[in-house]
């Protein structure tokens, strides 16, 4: 899903008049951080140029992945989500996505970097209705401070940035603050999936219930040399292409995620794990079900299921 026009305009206004050669180098460094350091307890952005470039090149991908995930989980939340706490909010991408996908009355944006908070506030000034709902707070997730409670606690691309020893306690604090649900999104890399897998085990042990993506709450059956991840396509703006030195008008953002509720709300019976292989008269799918991970073939004989399969994409649920 594309970002709102007001947010696109606001992010691009951040770098008006800047030296593009300098910003392209900054963009390259940020990409290297996300590619090479994911899961290593790093990635903090502190310089003004880094934060500006991040807002242009990373916010669209974060916004898109959060919208994707919320699209998968909202049917199990029964319109129960009125308030959100956004952990490690950065410049606010996840909050913008939550505001797009949910009917919210209040949002807590918790962020460690003061300069990031300033940029997040400046961006939200372009949408007064959203700005009026949001309270920003400087917050260290590794401190002893309590997280403000909300119906939904969400973090995107945050837990992997914490030192490994601090992650379990941080996740516990988030779960304690979640009144109804918690969603955690990480990079769609082996390291990002490893973080998600550990959180999955931790919250199940604490009595949580999975609503997505898993169709079951048993041990994950993903093979040792594989990892569970999904993809969303993000359109690149002119400046986005310029900063990333890219010609293609889009990028595919890979992410891993897990979503829990305090009460058992049910879950999909079958999740598509890979891009469907569509052929004349049949579709091949790699799926996860309550009973097994398997490769299935759906033919035209199964009329309704065949229609679903042809329209499905990686990450979708089908009635199999």
C-alpha beads as a LAMMPS data file, in Angstrom:
LAMMPS data file: protein, C-alpha beads

320 atoms
319 bonds

1 atom types
1 bond types

-500.0 500.0 xlo xhi
-500.0 500.0 ylo yhi
-500.0 500.0 zlo zhi

Masses

1 110.0

Atoms # bond

1 1 1 0.000 0.000 0.000
2 1 1 1.307 3.448 -0.929
3 1 1 1.825 6.077 1.751
4 1 1 -0.716 8.928 1.940
5 1 1 0.102 11.839 -0.365
6 1 1 0.476 14.144 2.640
7 1 1 3.178 11.873 4.090
8 1 1 4.976 11.520 0.751
9 1 1 5.088 15.278 0.340
10 1 1 6.208 15.785 3.930
11 1 1 9.084 13.290 3.726
12 1 1 10.382 14.731 0.471
13 1 1 10.197 18.263 1.875
14 1 1 12.701 17.159 4.533
15 1 1 15.555 17.014 2.029
16 1 1 14.727 19.998 -0.154
17 1 1 17.893 22.000 -0.810
18 1 1 20.212 19.250 0.480
19 1 1 23.317 17.993 -1.341
20 1 1 22.038 14.871 -3.128
21 1 1 25.522 13.395 -3.570
22 1 1 26.004 13.430 0.185
23 1 1 22.539 12.005 0.815
24 1 1 23.082 9.163 -1.688
25 1 1 26.150 8.097 0.298
26 1 1 24.102 8.246 3.490
27 1 1 21.382 6.158 1.834
28 1 1 23.941 3.528 0.859
29 1 1 25.210 3.336 4.447
30 1 1 21.669 2.905 5.785
31 1 1 20.965 0.096 3.298
32 1 1 24.162 -1.656 4.341
33 1 1 23.154 -1.393 8.000
34 1 1 19.758 -2.968 7.388
35 1 1 21.178 -5.671 5.115
36 1 1 24.303 -6.633 7.058
37 1 1 23.557 -5.812 10.699
38 1 1 19.954 -7.034 11.056
39 1 1 19.732 -9.146 14.189
40 1 1 23.068 -7.932 15.586
41 1 1 21.759 -5.395 18.088
42 1 1 22.703 -2.288 16.124
43 1 1 21.264 0.032 13.424
44 1 1 20.588 3.167 15.510
45 1 1 20.435 6.278 13.337
46 1 1 21.598 9.486 14.966
47 1 1 22.800 12.083 12.445
48 1 1 20.400 14.594 10.930
49 1 1 21.206 13.434 7.389
50 1 1 20.661 9.768 8.322
51 1 1 17.262 10.507 9.814
52 1 1 16.153 12.589 6.831
53 1 1 17.250 9.953 4.326
54 1 1 15.729 7.181 6.441
55 1 1 12.396 8.976 6.319
56 1 1 12.473 9.077 2.512
57 1 1 13.883 5.628 1.731
58 1 1 12.758 3.445 4.665
59 1 1 9.380 4.868 5.703
60 1 1 7.599 3.624 2.535
61 1 1 8.808 0.057 3.140
62 1 1 7.938 0.134 6.843
63 1 1 4.540 1.675 6.115
64 1 1 3.868 -0.972 3.456
65 1 1 4.865 -3.940 5.606
66 1 1 2.825 -2.726 8.597
67 1 1 -0.243 -2.195 6.387
68 1 1 0.296 -5.678 4.941
69 1 1 0.446 -7.274 8.382
70 1 1 -2.535 -5.346 9.748
71 1 1 -4.480 -6.471 6.683
72 1 1 -3.843 -10.073 7.741
73 1 1 -4.724 -9.626 11.418
74 1 1 -7.583 -7.122 11.622
75 1 1 -10.260 -9.719 10.855
76 1 1 -9.344 -11.440 14.130
77 1 1 -9.418 -8.249 16.196
78 1 1 -13.153 -7.585 15.732
79 1 1 -12.715 -3.793 15.585
80 1 1 -11.526 -3.956 19.206
81 1 1 -8.452 -1.777 18.736
82 1 1 -8.983 1.817 19.839
83 1 1 -5.522 2.686 21.187
84 1 1 -1.983 1.815 20.060
85 1 1 1.496 2.037 21.536
86 1 1 4.150 2.178 18.813
87 1 1 7.475 0.915 20.186
88 1 1 10.606 2.403 18.632
89 1 1 8.361 4.579 16.514
90 1 1 11.191 6.163 14.535
91 1 1 9.719 8.909 12.386
92 1 1 6.246 7.397 12.707
93 1 1 5.751 5.027 9.747
94 1 1 3.950 2.321 11.755
95 1 1 1.678 4.890 13.389
96 1 1 0.693 6.283 9.986
97 1 1 -0.080 2.716 8.874
98 1 1 -2.114 1.947 12.008
99 1 1 -4.069 5.148 11.482
100 1 1 -4.807 4.055 7.910
101 1 1 -5.928 0.537 8.832
102 1 1 -7.608 1.013 12.233
103 1 1 -10.128 3.419 13.778
104 1 1 -7.980 4.897 16.539
105 1 1 -8.574 7.487 19.235
106 1 1 -5.049 7.661 20.686
107 1 1 -1.483 6.563 19.922
108 1 1 1.652 6.546 22.081
109 1 1 4.819 6.906 19.992
110 1 1 7.857 5.795 21.996
111 1 1 11.272 6.577 20.495
112 1 1 14.804 6.771 21.901
113 1 1 16.359 9.276 19.481
114 1 1 15.223 12.856 20.153
115 1 1 16.008 13.983 16.596
116 1 1 13.827 11.170 15.252
117 1 1 10.987 12.390 17.472
118 1 1 11.383 15.910 16.085
119 1 1 11.148 14.605 12.512
120 1 1 8.176 12.386 13.379
121 1 1 6.311 15.336 14.863
122 1 1 7.147 17.513 11.853
123 1 1 5.793 14.889 9.464
124 1 1 2.569 14.513 11.433
125 1 1 2.049 18.272 11.339
126 1 1 0.967 17.608 7.739
127 1 1 -2.031 15.598 9.057
128 1 1 -3.565 17.489 11.966
129 1 1 -6.193 14.829 12.669
130 1 1 -3.455 12.242 13.179
131 1 1 -1.196 14.620 15.096
132 1 1 -3.998 15.336 17.577
133 1 1 -4.188 11.616 18.456
134 1 1 -0.474 11.102 19.017
135 1 1 1.656 11.558 22.134
136 1 1 5.412 11.327 21.563
137 1 1 7.731 10.238 24.369
138 1 1 11.487 9.683 24.570
139 1 1 11.768 6.087 25.744
140 1 1 14.490 3.503 26.272
141 1 1 13.030 0.026 25.798
142 1 1 15.902 -1.498 27.778
143 1 1 15.222 0.681 30.834
144 1 1 13.050 -0.256 33.785
145 1 1 10.321 2.185 32.735
146 1 1 6.862 0.774 32.081
147 1 1 5.407 0.932 28.587
148 1 1 2.128 2.880 28.345
149 1 1 -0.733 0.404 28.060
150 1 1 -2.822 0.222 24.873
151 1 1 -5.186 -2.171 23.129
152 1 1 -2.455 -2.933 20.573
153 1 1 1.292 -2.766 21.134
154 1 1 3.268 -2.812 17.895
155 1 1 6.938 -2.703 16.981
156 1 1 8.469 -2.717 13.510
157 1 1 12.143 -3.392 12.833
158 1 1 13.025 -2.701 16.476
159 1 1 13.690 -5.847 18.519
160 1 1 16.537 -6.926 16.224
161 1 1 18.279 -3.629 17.070
162 1 1 18.419 -4.458 20.784
163 1 1 21.325 -6.339 22.347
164 1 1 20.353 -10.003 22.376
165 1 1 20.451 -10.163 26.177
166 1 1 17.851 -7.359 26.430
167 1 1 15.277 -8.734 23.995
168 1 1 13.377 -11.169 26.197
169 1 1 12.696 -8.596 28.929
170 1 1 11.739 -5.954 26.348
171 1 1 9.231 -8.311 24.733
172 1 1 7.793 -9.191 28.157
173 1 1 7.285 -5.479 28.890
174 1 1 5.518 -5.061 25.562
175 1 1 3.259 -8.041 26.215
176 1 1 2.413 -6.764 29.705
177 1 1 1.394 -3.406 28.167
178 1 1 -0.770 -4.987 25.467
179 1 1 -4.408 -4.941 26.518
180 1 1 -5.636 -7.063 23.631
181 1 1 -2.972 -7.694 20.999
182 1 1 0.702 -7.404 20.090
183 1 1 2.293 -7.308 16.626
184 1 1 6.034 -7.548 15.980
185 1 1 7.608 -7.106 12.543
186 1 1 11.276 -7.715 11.712
187 1 1 13.386 -7.873 8.541
188 1 1 12.576 -10.828 6.281
189 1 1 16.052 -12.278 6.697
190 1 1 17.270 -15.411 8.498
191 1 1 18.359 -13.187 11.402
192 1 1 15.020 -11.356 11.474
193 1 1 13.092 -14.631 11.383
194 1 1 15.257 -15.977 14.214
195 1 1 14.175 -13.008 16.347
196 1 1 10.511 -13.668 15.485
197 1 1 10.890 -17.382 16.228
198 1 1 12.262 -16.648 19.696
199 1 1 9.420 -14.209 20.415
200 1 1 6.896 -16.807 19.210
201 1 1 8.153 -19.343 21.746
202 1 1 8.335 -16.755 24.538
203 1 1 4.794 -15.420 24.189
204 1 1 3.238 -18.857 23.725
205 1 1 4.931 -19.868 26.990
206 1 1 3.356 -16.766 28.593
207 1 1 -0.136 -17.821 27.512
208 1 1 -0.529 -15.733 24.365
209 1 1 -2.423 -16.872 21.286
210 1 1 -1.215 -16.557 17.691
211 1 1 -3.564 -14.954 15.170
212 1 1 -1.083 -14.733 12.270
213 1 1 0.787 -15.855 10.296
214 1 1 0.871 -19.365 11.786
215 1 1 -2.224 -21.594 11.379
216 1 1 -1.193 -23.442 14.561
217 1 1 0.506 -22.942 17.927
218 1 1 2.704 -26.050 17.768
219 1 1 6.457 -25.932 17.163
220 1 1 7.366 -24.162 13.917
221 1 1 8.013 -26.652 11.107
222 1 1 10.191 -24.380 8.949
223 1 1 13.373 -26.243 7.986
224 1 1 16.769 -25.373 9.440
225 1 1 18.008 -23.825 6.182
226 1 1 14.794 -21.878 5.515
227 1 1 12.981 -18.989 7.144
228 1 1 9.389 -17.741 7.211
229 1 1 9.033 -14.365 5.511
230 1 1 6.658 -12.433 3.298
231 1 1 6.885 -9.629 0.748
232 1 1 5.122 -6.372 -0.039
233 1 1 5.733 -4.247 -3.122
234 1 1 6.478 -0.568 -2.468
235 1 1 6.354 2.140 -5.130
236 1 1 9.413 4.364 -5.301
237 1 1 9.096 8.120 -5.697
238 1 1 11.485 10.081 -7.922
239 1 1 13.575 11.100 -4.902
240 1 1 13.474 7.566 -3.526
241 1 1 14.956 6.256 -6.802
242 1 1 17.523 9.039 -6.833
243 1 1 18.700 8.373 -3.281
244 1 1 18.945 4.623 -3.847
245 1 1 20.481 5.060 -7.314
246 1 1 17.722 2.825 -8.683
247 1 1 15.901 2.643 -12.016
248 1 1 13.101 0.232 -11.099
249 1 1 9.962 2.129 -9.961
250 1 1 9.295 -0.244 -7.062
251 1 1 11.042 -2.390 -4.469
252 1 1 9.962 -5.600 -2.771
253 1 1 10.211 -5.376 1.010
254 1 1 10.750 -8.714 2.733
255 1 1 9.582 -9.004 6.329
256 1 1 8.852 -11.569 9.037
257 1 1 6.164 -11.041 11.657
258 1 1 4.144 -12.534 14.465
259 1 1 0.820 -11.359 15.932
260 1 1 -0.697 -12.405 19.244
261 1 1 -3.885 -11.794 21.213
262 1 1 -4.565 -12.211 24.923
263 1 1 -7.719 -14.209 24.175
264 1 1 -7.879 -16.984 21.590
265 1 1 -9.435 -15.368 18.503
266 1 1 -8.698 -18.210 16.082
267 1 1 -6.425 -18.092 13.047
268 1 1 -6.294 -18.926 9.359
269 1 1 -6.466 -22.613 8.438
270 1 1 -3.870 -22.308 5.669
271 1 1 -1.143 -19.751 4.903
272 1 1 0.607 -19.387 1.530
273 1 1 4.365 -19.433 2.169
274 1 1 5.786 -18.798 -1.303
275 1 1 4.746 -17.041 -4.482
276 1 1 2.097 -19.222 -6.197
277 1 1 3.067 -21.116 -9.345
278 1 1 0.145 -20.430 -11.666
279 1 1 -0.351 -22.772 -14.622
280 1 1 -3.119 -23.394 -17.134
281 1 1 -5.749 -25.366 -15.265
282 1 1 -3.912 -25.676 -11.936
283 1 1 -2.028 -23.735 -9.269
284 1 1 0.829 -25.043 -7.135
285 1 1 1.185 -23.609 -3.639
286 1 1 3.636 -24.000 -0.791
287 1 1 1.485 -23.798 2.340
288 1 1 1.487 -24.063 6.108
289 1 1 -1.590 -25.646 7.714
290 1 1 -2.455 -26.776 11.221
291 1 1 -1.193 -30.267 10.376
292 1 1 1.753 -29.863 8.015
293 1 1 3.866 -27.752 5.704
294 1 1 3.358 -29.067 2.191
295 1 1 3.227 -28.450 -1.546
296 1 1 -0.331 -28.657 -2.855
297 1 1 -1.878 -28.554 -6.322
298 1 1 -5.313 -27.021 -6.797
299 1 1 -7.133 -27.690 -10.057
300 1 1 -10.125 -26.185 -11.826
301 1 1 -12.260 -28.997 -10.412
302 1 1 -12.142 -27.157 -7.061
303 1 1 -13.855 -24.090 -8.505
304 1 1 -13.953 -21.705 -5.529
305 1 1 -10.609 -22.809 -4.118
306 1 1 -9.046 -22.526 -7.587
307 1 1 -10.252 -18.917 -7.825
308 1 1 -8.749 -18.168 -4.402
309 1 1 -5.465 -19.824 -5.312
310 1 1 -5.113 -17.910 -8.592
311 1 1 -5.658 -14.600 -6.806
312 1 1 -3.484 -15.435 -3.797
313 1 1 -0.028 -14.104 -3.060
314 1 1 2.668 -15.029 -0.613
315 1 1 1.338 -14.426 2.905
316 1 1 -2.365 -14.779 2.075
317 1 1 -4.664 -17.271 3.768
318 1 1 -6.881 -19.597 1.731
319 1 1 -9.772 -21.872 2.713
320 1 1 -7.929 -25.160 2.205

Bonds

1 1 1 2
2 1 2 3
3 1 3 4
4 1 4 5
5 1 5 6
6 1 6 7
7 1 7 8
8 1 8 9
9 1 9 10
10 1 10 11
11 1 11 12
12 1 12 13
13 1 13 14
14 1 14 15
15 1 15 16
16 1 16 17
17 1 17 18
18 1 18 19
19 1 19 20
20 1 20 21
21 1 21 22
22 1 22 23
23 1 23 24
24 1 24 25
25 1 25 26
26 1 26 27
27 1 27 28
28 1 28 29
29 1 29 30
30 1 30 31
31 1 31 32
32 1 32 33
33 1 33 34
34 1 34 35
35 1 35 36
36 1 36 37
37 1 37 38
38 1 38 39
39 1 39 40
40 1 40 41
41 1 41 42
42 1 42 43
43 1 43 44
44 1 44 45
45 1 45 46
46 1 46 47
47 1 47 48
48 1 48 49
49 1 49 50
50 1 50 51
51 1 51 52
52 1 52 53
53 1 53 54
54 1 54 55
55 1 55 56
56 1 56 57
57 1 57 58
58 1 58 59
59 1 59 60
60 1 60 61
61 1 61 62
62 1 62 63
63 1 63 64
64 1 64 65
65 1 65 66
66 1 66 67
67 1 67 68
68 1 68 69
69 1 69 70
70 1 70 71
71 1 71 72
72 1 72 73
73 1 73 74
74 1 74 75
75 1 75 76
76 1 76 77
77 1 77 78
78 1 78 79
79 1 79 80
80 1 80 81
81 1 81 82
82 1 82 83
83 1 83 84
84 1 84 85
85 1 85 86
86 1 86 87
87 1 87 88
88 1 88 89
89 1 89 90
90 1 90 91
91 1 91 92
92 1 92 93
93 1 93 94
94 1 94 95
95 1 95 96
96 1 96 97
97 1 97 98
98 1 98 99
99 1 99 100
100 1 100 101
101 1 101 102
102 1 102 103
103 1 103 104
104 1 104 105
105 1 105 106
106 1 106 107
107 1 107 108
108 1 108 109
109 1 109 110
110 1 110 111
111 1 111 112
112 1 112 113
113 1 113 114
114 1 114 115
115 1 115 116
116 1 116 117
117 1 117 118
118 1 118 119
119 1 119 120
120 1 120 121
121 1 121 122
122 1 122 123
123 1 123 124
124 1 124 125
125 1 125 126
126 1 126 127
127 1 127 128
128 1 128 129
129 1 129 130
130 1 130 131
131 1 131 132
132 1 132 133
133 1 133 134
134 1 134 135
135 1 135 136
136 1 136 137
137 1 137 138
138 1 138 139
139 1 139 140
140 1 140 141
141 1 141 142
142 1 142 143
143 1 143 144
144 1 144 145
145 1 145 146
146 1 146 147
147 1 147 148
148 1 148 149
149 1 149 150
150 1 150 151
151 1 151 152
152 1 152 153
153 1 153 154
154 1 154 155
155 1 155 156
156 1 156 157
157 1 157 158
158 1 158 159
159 1 159 160
160 1 160 161
161 1 161 162
162 1 162 163
163 1 163 164
164 1 164 165
165 1 165 166
166 1 166 167
167 1 167 168
168 1 168 169
169 1 169 170
170 1 170 171
171 1 171 172
172 1 172 173
173 1 173 174
174 1 174 175
175 1 175 176
176 1 176 177
177 1 177 178
178 1 178 179
179 1 179 180
180 1 180 181
181 1 181 182
182 1 182 183
183 1 183 184
184 1 184 185
185 1 185 186
186 1 186 187
187 1 187 188
188 1 188 189
189 1 189 190
190 1 190 191
191 1 191 192
192 1 192 193
193 1 193 194
194 1 194 195
195 1 195 196
196 1 196 197
197 1 197 198
198 1 198 199
199 1 199 200
200 1 200 201
201 1 201 202
202 1 202 203
203 1 203 204
204 1 204 205
205 1 205 206
206 1 206 207
207 1 207 208
208 1 208 209
209 1 209 210
210 1 210 211
211 1 211 212
212 1 212 213
213 1 213 214
214 1 214 215
215 1 215 216
216 1 216 217
217 1 217 218
218 1 218 219
219 1 219 220
220 1 220 221
221 1 221 222
222 1 222 223
223 1 223 224
224 1 224 225
225 1 225 226
226 1 226 227
227 1 227 228
228 1 228 229
229 1 229 230
230 1 230 231
231 1 231 232
232 1 232 233
233 1 233 234
234 1 234 235
235 1 235 236
236 1 236 237
237 1 237 238
238 1 238 239
239 1 239 240
240 1 240 241
241 1 241 242
242 1 242 243
243 1 243 244
244 1 244 245
245 1 245 246
246 1 246 247
247 1 247 248
248 1 248 249
249 1 249 250
250 1 250 251
251 1 251 252
252 1 252 253
253 1 253 254
254 1 254 255
255 1 255 256
256 1 256 257
257 1 257 258
258 1 258 259
259 1 259 260
260 1 260 261
261 1 261 262
262 1 262 263
263 1 263 264
264 1 264 265
265 1 265 266
266 1 266 267
267 1 267 268
268 1 268 269
269 1 269 270
270 1 270 271
271 1 271 272
272 1 272 273
273 1 273 274
274 1 274 275
275 1 275 276
276 1 276 277
277 1 277 278
278 1 278 279
279 1 279 280
280 1 280 281
281 1 281 282
282 1 282 283
283 1 283 284
284 1 284 285
285 1 285 286
286 1 286 287
287 1 287 288
288 1 288 289
289 1 289 290
290 1 290 291
291 1 291 292
292 1 292 293
293 1 293 294
294 1 294 295
295 1 295 296
296 1 296 297
297 1 297 298
298 1 298 299
299 1 299 300
300 1 300 301
301 1 301 302
302 1 302 303
303 1 303 304
304 1 304 305
305 1 305 306
306 1 306 307
307 1 307 308
308 1 308 309
309 1 309 310
310 1 310 311
311 1 311 312
312 1 312 313
313 1 313 314
314 1 314 315
315 1 315 316
316 1 316 317
317 1 317 318
318 1 318 319
319 1 319 320
